[in-house]
Amino acid sequence: MLDPSSLSFYDTVIIGAGPVGLACAIEVQRQGLSVCVVDKGALVNSIVGYPTNMEFFSTPELLEIGGYPFPTSGYKPLREDALDYYRRVAFAEKLPLRLYERVLSLEGEAGAYELHTDQGRIHTQSVIVATGFFDVPNKLNVPGEELPHVSHYYKEPYAHAGQPVVVVGAKNSSAKAALQLARAGAQVTLVVRGPELAESVKYWIRPDLVNRIAEGRIKALFNTTIAAIRPGEVDVVTENAPQTLPASFIYALTGYRPDYSLLAALGIDTQPDAARTPWHDPETFETNKQGVYLAGTVCGGLNTSRWFIENGRFHAAVIAAHLAGQAAPTPPPVLQPVQLS
């Protein structure tokens, strides 16, 4: 039984304390509405999980929220710059934060919702879901994937010097991880399901990786899939024949997807398209559940390259205006969003 003292009320609750969720909280609060941000992890939890010293592909002005300048010493900000920036903005706006609190379900109706979390209940008139996609990896679905030496998140290479490491994936994250690991002294094998690296690999990363493969510093297996994982080794299926590779560690960097179980628990329907797009009005971002909105990357479903911080941050002003009963503002022009490294 939950303690009644854990009940609280806000005009709007934002689920997700990432950049877009914070942008939503700022805009809603500036409309004179009370707001609270709930996240199952840390403040900007996804960025906390990015690789050490990761460089954003975007320039600082494309990552700004709330009108706060994003000062950096370099042309492109690093992960640590972003962590500091978003923390400062959240604190400057005095946003109520309920971190390390997992949302479980939603009951009631627009204007009288009760959000259930693992720490209590929150009464609210409306909900904005800005949960991104970084917390749910695309699984390999092979035996041994849950072993402790397998990870879907890459942090840094230094623990793998002199060790055989398998990197799975063909896009920017796997390309950069393979390069960093090789330069740190790891024995790297890159496993790619298709016949070549993805076209989306950035133009300054691709030639570096291609050259390292050509000189033999990184071994690459194309048209290859993982069949099974065991301590110290991994079975793969190639075009020619099955192989067993040594692997003290495996980075399965195969992408991520929205948390569909959470969307279902909130009563948000999914469209019957290939991207499993969560249902929402493209003009207001309100879902099939009245008073519940989507913002940011989650709007694209499995099409995780449609929305990023760069363009998803503008959802905030549109939703806030709709909640306040005002005409939605016209968003400023935004450069084509680019995938984070």
C-alpha angles and dihedrals in degrees: 000000000000119000109251088222088070090070116109138166134223131165089233134013120201117206108209128043096213124119094280093045090051090047089053092049091051094050094045091048090050088057088064095255125131114245142184131193118215124190132169089220141024129318106288087002095181092056089049086059095051119106118280111274091002111175117225115230089221129078118245097258091060091057098048122118133188093016092287114141115239105222117199135165093225136054091251122035124239128228090260092052090054094047090054094043098051092044091053092049093049092049094044090054091045090228114187105241128193102187128181088026117125121214112227109176147336127233134181130030140284110305092020110050126152114205114202119209134172088260104043146300131301123199114212142158095224142009133214117200112207100157102138117201110264096102097065114059124203102251127224089219094214132131112276097024091124094056114122095246092061120085136174090201128067121206112164139332106231100097091059102060110141093005131115109248128182119208117195120202144059106228138083099288094051092042093053093043092052091050094047093046093050092050090050091057102263122142099239130199116184114206115200124183094207133055096265146001116298116270088234092069105116118259094242093049101045099063091046091054094042090053093048089052092048093052092048097245089119121034113217126196113192126191085026133132134191113251104176141348128217133169106290098002146052132207116225134184114222133181090266109032144330116281137191115220127196110243128172088177136014126205109197099193096173100139136263141258139205119276098259092177089062092046090052091048088055092050096249114150125220123227119238094245131116092260093052086229113198108243113258140143106257091214100050102014089229112147130221085275106077113239094019117106138186125221134182130353096351088071090072098055110200089353091087093166094067100076130031136159088278096066102011092066089071091063086075097069092044093052094043091052091049091051090050092048094246133130112273114254121242107250117232117250113279129201116244105283117249130208118257117243 
